[in-house]
Amino acid sequence: MSNERIDSAMAEQILQGDDTDPDILQSLGLELLAELKKMYKREDELLDALQVIKEDLETGIAQGNIPINATTGIDLTKIRNFANDASK
């Protein structure tokens, strides 16, 4: 996965310029669209991962395999609820 980012300051400057070449605007628009698609794809992957975490915790707690309150004081229901809320 590439961590390359669009220079947002440069993009803003180009978009606000009155004399910007239409080809440059089109190129920038396509680049922004490609970046947006990558972000949406990553968001979907993260939401799916949170859903799996929630389901695994629910199953483990329901079967008694995972104690709700571990000896370390971590409340797994809070983690499960967070994963549930964040995956919506």
Backbone as a printed PyTorch tensor [residue, N CA C, xyz], in Angstrom:
tensor([[[  0.8500,  -1.1820,   0.0000],
         [  0.0000,   0.0000,   0.0000],
         [  0.8890,   1.2360,   0.0000]],

        [[  0.5450,   2.1820,  -0.8030],
         [  1.3160,   3.4130,  -0.9270],
         [  0.7970,   4.4530,   0.0580]],

        [[  1.7190,   5.1390,   0.7090],
         [  1.3410,   6.2200,   1.6120],
         [  1.5180,   7.5700,   0.9470]],

        [[  1.6710,   7.5540,  -0.3710],
         [  1.8620,   8.7890,  -1.1230],
         [  0.5790,   9.6120,  -1.0380]],

        [[  0.7440,  10.8840,  -0.7740],
         [ -0.4210,  11.7580,  -0.6290],
         [ -0.3820,  12.8870,  -1.6540]],

        [[ -1.5550,  13.3770,  -1.9470],
         [ -1.6910,  14.5330,  -2.8320],
         [ -1.3240,  15.7730,  -2.0320]],

        [[ -0.5700,  16.6630,  -2.6440],
         [ -0.2170,  17.9240,  -2.0010],
         [ -1.4680,  18.8000,  -1.9960]],

        [[ -2.1700,  18.8260,  -0.8660],
         [ -3.4550,  19.5260,  -0.8080],
         [ -3.3020,  21.0400,  -0.9810]],

        [[ -2.1920,  21.6040,  -0.5160],
         [ -1.9770,  23.0460,  -0.6920],
         [ -1.8170,  23.3780,  -2.1680]],

        [[ -1.0680,  22.5410,  -2.8780],
         [ -0.8880,  22.7580,  -4.3060],
         [ -2.2220,  22.5690,  -5.0440]],

        [[ -2.9690,  21.5420,  -4.6650],
         [ -4.2540,  21.2930,  -5.3060],
         [ -5.2000,  22.4800,  -5.1020]],

        [[ -5.2130,  23.0100,  -3.8850],
         [ -6.0710,  24.1670,  -3.6040],
         [ -5.6500,  25.3710,  -4.4390]],

        [[ -4.3580,  25.5790,  -4.5510],
         [ -3.8490,  26.7030,  -5.3430],
         [ -4.2420,  26.5460,  -6.8150]],

        [[ -4.1260,  25.3480,  -7.3370],
         [ -4.4980,  25.0920,  -8.7300],
         [ -5.9890,  25.3310,  -8.9330]],

        [[ -6.7990,  24.8240,  -8.0220],
         [ -8.2540,  24.9450,  -8.1710],
         [ -8.7350,  26.3880,  -8.0440]],

        [[ -8.0130,  27.2100,  -7.3010],
         [ -8.4300,  28.6020,  -7.1290],
         [ -7.9020,  29.5120,  -8.2330]],

        [[ -6.9780,  29.0170,  -9.0070],
         [ -6.3890,  29.8430, -10.0700],
         [ -7.3410,  29.9960, -11.2470]],

        [[ -7.4620,  31.2120, -11.7530],
         [ -8.3370,  31.4890, -12.8910],
         [ -7.7160,  31.0610, -14.2110]],

        [[ -6.3890,  30.9990, -14.2440],
         [ -5.7110,  30.7220, -15.5000],
         [ -5.1640,  29.2910, -15.5780]],

        [[ -5.7050,  28.4170, -14.7460],
         [ -5.2220,  27.0380, -14.7360],
         [ -5.6700,  26.3180, -16.0070]],

        [[ -4.7450,  25.6360, -16.6090],
         [ -4.9970,  24.8620, -17.8290],
         [ -6.0410,  23.7760, -17.5350]],

        [[ -7.0600,  23.6480, -18.3850],
         [ -8.0850,  22.6230, -18.1730],
         [ -7.5120,  21.2100, -18.0860]],

        [[ -6.4310,  20.9410, -18.7990],
         [ -5.8160,  19.6150, -18.7210],
         [ -5.2380,  19.3490, -17.3370]],

        [[ -4.6800,  20.3940, -16.7200],
         [ -4.1470,  20.2580, -15.3620],
         [ -5.2920,  20.0080, -14.3880]],

        [[ -6.3920,  20.7400, -14.5570],
         [ -7.5550,  20.5300, -13.6980],
         [ -8.0980,  19.1090, -13.8380]],

        [[ -8.1640,  18.6340, -15.0720],
         [ -8.6550,  17.2800, -15.2940],
         [ -7.7190,  16.2580, -14.6510]],

        [[ -6.4290,  16.4540, -14.8120],
         [ -5.4440,  15.5440, -14.2290],
         [ -5.5540,  15.5260, -12.7070]],

        [[ -5.6830,  16.7040, -12.1230],
         [ -5.8230,  16.8060, -10.6750],
         [ -7.1190,  16.1410, -10.2200]],

        [[ -8.1940,  16.3750, -10.9450],
         [ -9.4710,  15.7490, -10.5980],
         [ -9.3880,  14.2350, -10.6370]],

        [[ -8.7170,  13.7030, -11.6520],
         [ -8.5640,  12.2520, -11.7550],
         [ -7.6940,  11.7050, -10.6200]],

        [[ -6.6590,  12.4670, -10.2720],
         [ -5.7890,  12.0510,  -9.1680],
         [ -6.5550,  12.0530,  -7.8400]],

        [[ -7.3580,  13.0930,  -7.6390],
         [ -8.1680,  13.1670,  -6.4240],
         [ -9.1950,  12.0340,  -6.3770]],

        [[ -9.8000,  11.7260,  -7.4910],
         [-10.7740,  10.6390,  -7.5590],
         [-10.1150,   9.3000,  -7.2440]],

        [[ -8.9280,   9.0670,  -7.7850],
         [ -8.2020,   7.8240,  -7.5140],
         [ -7.8690,   7.7040,  -6.0280]],

        [[ -7.4550,   8.8120,  -5.4330],
         [ -7.1280,   8.8130,  -4.0020],
         [ -8.3830,   8.5510,  -3.1680]],

        [[ -9.4860,   9.1480,  -3.5470],
         [-10.7440,   8.9380,  -2.8330],
         [-11.1730,   7.4760,  -2.8970]],

        [[-11.0120,   6.8630,  -4.0590],
         [-11.3600,   5.4420,  -4.2020],
         [-10.5010,   4.5770,  -3.2910]],

        [[ -9.1930,   4.8970,  -3.1910],
         [ -8.3140,   4.1430,  -2.3010],
         [ -8.7460,   4.3070,  -0.8440]],

        [[ -9.1400,   5.5280,  -0.4900],
         [ -9.5690,   5.7790,   0.8860],
         [-10.8550,   5.0280,   1.2000]],

        [[-11.7960,   5.0220,   0.2750],
         [-13.0410,   4.2780,   0.4860],
         [-12.7690,   2.7870,   0.6240]],

        [[-11.8480,   2.2650,  -0.2030],
         [-11.5080,   0.8420,  -0.1440],
         [-10.9070,   0.5090,   1.2210]],

        [[ -9.9960,   1.3580,   1.6930],
         [ -9.3640,   1.1270,   3.0030],
         [-10.3810,   1.2350,   4.1260]],

        [[-11.2900,   2.1870,   4.0190],
         [-12.3310,   2.3250,   5.0300],
         [-13.1880,   1.0610,   5.0890]],

        [[-13.5520,   0.5230,   3.9310],
         [-14.3370,  -0.7110,   3.8900],
         [-13.5840,  -1.8660,   4.5430]],

        [[-12.2720,  -1.9580,   4.2860],
         [-11.4610,  -3.0190,   4.8970],
         [-11.4390,  -2.8830,   6.4150]],

        [[-11.2920,  -1.6650,   6.9020],
         [-11.2600,  -1.4380,   8.3440],
         [-12.6190,  -1.7220,   8.9910]],

        [[-13.6980,  -1.3340,   8.3140],
         [-15.0300,  -1.6270,   8.8360],
         [-15.2770,  -3.1280,   8.8840]],

        [[-14.8300,  -3.8470,   7.8610],
         [-14.9560,  -5.3100,   7.8660],
         [-14.1640,  -5.9240,   9.0140]],

        [[-12.9660,  -5.4090,   9.2460],
         [-12.1350,  -5.9240,  10.3380],
         [-12.8020,  -5.6880,  11.6940]],

        [[-13.3820,  -4.5240,  11.8740],
         [-14.0870,  -4.2350,  13.1260],
         [-15.2890,  -5.1590,  13.3090]],

        [[-15.9790,  -5.4520,  12.2270],
         [-17.1220,  -6.3600,  12.2940],
         [-16.6690,  -7.7590,  12.7210]],

        [[-15.5550,  -8.2300,  12.1820],
         [-15.0140,  -9.5440,  12.5550],
         [-14.6290,  -9.5570,  14.0310]],

        [[-13.9700,  -8.4920,  14.4950],
         [-13.5890,  -8.3990,  15.9090],
         [-14.8290,  -8.4710,  16.7880]],

        [[-15.8460,  -7.7070,  16.4420],
         [-17.0810,  -7.7010,  17.2310],
         [-17.7060,  -9.0910,  17.2790]],

        [[-17.8050,  -9.7350,  16.1210],
         [-18.4230, -11.0590,  16.0640],
         [-17.6120, -12.0930,  16.8450]],

        [[-16.2810, -12.0410,  16.7260],
         [-15.4290, -12.9810,  17.4640],
         [-15.5590, -12.7760,  18.9670]],

        [[-15.6120, -11.5160,  19.3900],
         [-15.7740, -11.2490,  20.8220],
         [-17.1490, -11.7020,  21.3100]],

        [[-18.1790, -11.4520,  20.5380],
         [-19.5190, -11.9000,  20.9280],
         [-19.5670, -13.4180,  21.0710]],

        [[-18.9800, -14.1150,  20.1050],
         [-18.9670, -15.5750,  20.1380],
         [-18.1830, -16.0830,  21.3400]],

        [[-16.9840, -15.5360,  21.5440],
         [-16.1460, -15.9680,  22.6610],
         [-16.7870, -15.7120,  24.0050]],

        [[-17.4260, -14.5600,  24.1510],
         [-18.0930, -14.2260,  25.4210],
         [-19.3000, -15.1360,  25.6270]],

        [[-20.0980, -15.3340,  24.5780],
         [-21.3030, -16.1660,  24.6870],
         [-20.9580, -17.6180,  25.0120]],

        [[-19.8580, -18.1330,  24.4800],
         [-19.4500, -19.5140,  24.7350],
         [-18.6930, -19.6650,  26.0450]],

        [[-18.3840, -18.5640,  26.6800],
         [-17.6480, -18.6060,  27.9370],
         [-16.1550, -18.7910,  27.7600]],

        [[-15.6750, -18.6870,  26.5290],
         [-14.2460, -18.8490,  26.2650],
         [-13.4370, -17.6230,  26.6630]],

        [[-14.0870, -16.4870,  26.6710],
         [-13.4150, -15.2340,  27.0090],
         [-14.1600, -14.6170,  28.1920]],

        [[-13.4790, -14.4450,  29.3170],
         [-14.1610, -13.7890,  30.4340],
         [-14.4540, -12.3350,  30.0870]],

        [[-15.6020, -11.8760,  30.4910],
         [-15.9960, -10.4990,  30.1630],
         [-15.0210,  -9.5070,  30.7820]],

        [[-14.6580,  -9.7140,  32.0380],
         [-13.6850,  -8.8500,  32.7070],
         [-12.4280,  -9.6570,  32.9610]],

        [[-11.3870,  -9.3600,  32.2150],
         [-10.1240, -10.0680,  32.3860],
         [ -9.4610,  -9.6280,  33.6830]],

        [[ -8.5050, -10.4140,  34.1520],
         [ -7.8090, -10.0740,  35.3970],
         [ -7.0230,  -8.7790,  35.2790]],

        [[ -6.7420,  -8.3640,  34.0540],
         [ -6.0170,  -7.1080,  33.8630],
         [ -6.9300,  -5.8900,  33.9740]],

        [[ -8.2220,  -6.1330,  34.1090],
         [ -9.1630,  -5.0300,  34.2340],
         [ -9.7110,  -4.5300,  32.9110]],

        [[ -9.3620,  -5.1780,  31.8210],
         [ -9.8660,  -4.7770,  30.5110],
         [-11.2730,  -5.3450,  30.3460]],

        [[-12.2090,  -4.4890,  30.0820],
         [-13.6020,  -4.9020,  29.9070],
         [-13.8420,  -5.1770,  28.4260]],

        [[-13.9530,  -6.4480,  28.0690],
         [-14.1120,  -6.8130,  26.6650],
         [-15.4430,  -6.3610,  26.0810]],

        [[-16.4350,  -6.1490,  26.9200],
         [-17.7040,  -5.6590,  26.3740],
         [-17.5270,  -4.2480,  25.8230]],

        [[-16.6650,  -3.4580,  26.4310],
         [-16.3930,  -2.1160,  25.9060],
         [-15.7250,  -2.2030,  24.5470]],

        [[-14.7660,  -3.1290,  24.3980],
         [-14.0900,  -3.3110,  23.1140],
         [-15.0890,  -3.7870,  22.0750]],

        [[-15.9190,  -4.7600,  22.4580],
         [-16.9320,  -5.2710,  21.5270],
         [-17.8950,  -4.1570,  21.1200]],

        [[-18.3480,  -3.3720,  22.0730],
         [-19.2750,  -2.2740,  21.7660],
         [-18.6280,  -1.2200,  20.8840]],

        [[-17.3570,  -0.9190,  21.1390],
         [-16.6500,   0.0320,  20.2830],
         [-16.5710,  -0.4840,  18.8540]],

        [[-16.1730,  -1.7480,  18.7170],
         [-16.0810,  -2.3470,  17.3700],
         [-17.4390,  -2.3380,  16.6940]],

        [[-18.4810,  -2.6090,  17.4480],
         [-19.8320,  -2.5980,  16.8840],
         [-20.2160,  -1.2040,  16.4190]],

        [[-20.0110,  -0.2140,  17.2770],
         [-20.3690,   1.1670,  16.9280],
         [-19.5550,   1.6760,  15.7330]],

        [[-18.2670,   1.3690,  15.7210],
         [-17.3870,   1.8770,  14.6690],
         [-17.6110,   1.1740,  13.3310]],

        [[-18.1720,  -0.0170,  13.3590],
         [-18.3510,  -0.7600,  12.1100],
         [-19.6600,  -0.4180,  11.3970]],

        [[-20.4090,   0.4960,  11.9410],
         [-21.6920,   0.8780,  11.3220],
         [-21.5200,   2.0400,  10.3890]]])
